[in-house]
Amino acid sequence: MQLTAWILVFLAFIHSGCGIRCFIDNKVGSQICATGNGIARCAIRTEVGGVTSRYCIGEASNLGCTADGTGTVCICESNECNESATRAGNNAPSLEALAVLTLVSCFITLYV
């Protein structure tokens, strides 16, 4: 029953447009990311030459890391998970942990 309550809280905050915190290139610290439908994920791309970029991406993206001929992209879905490719690639939070992090992040952003 308690897990169901956390899931409902999580879904309510996501639906209200509060997203997760991601690192974004050219911005200081992490930023709240939300797409048009209120759901976003964090991503980090490392080019073959070593250039790294961090950004938000929509929910249609698959979690985890994929490599192509030009580099590797890692997509994750918890606060500040795109700090590094290692962290993004190993990011697999439990649903309950993700709900708590989202709830705290939204509360701080909205009321502090």
Secondary structure, DSSP 8 states (H G I E B T S, - for coil): -HHHHHHHHHHHHHHTT--EEEE-TTSSSEEEE--TTS-EEEEEEEETTS-EEEEEEETTS-SEEEEETTEEEEEE-STTGGGSHHHHHT----HHHHHHHHHHHHHHHHH-
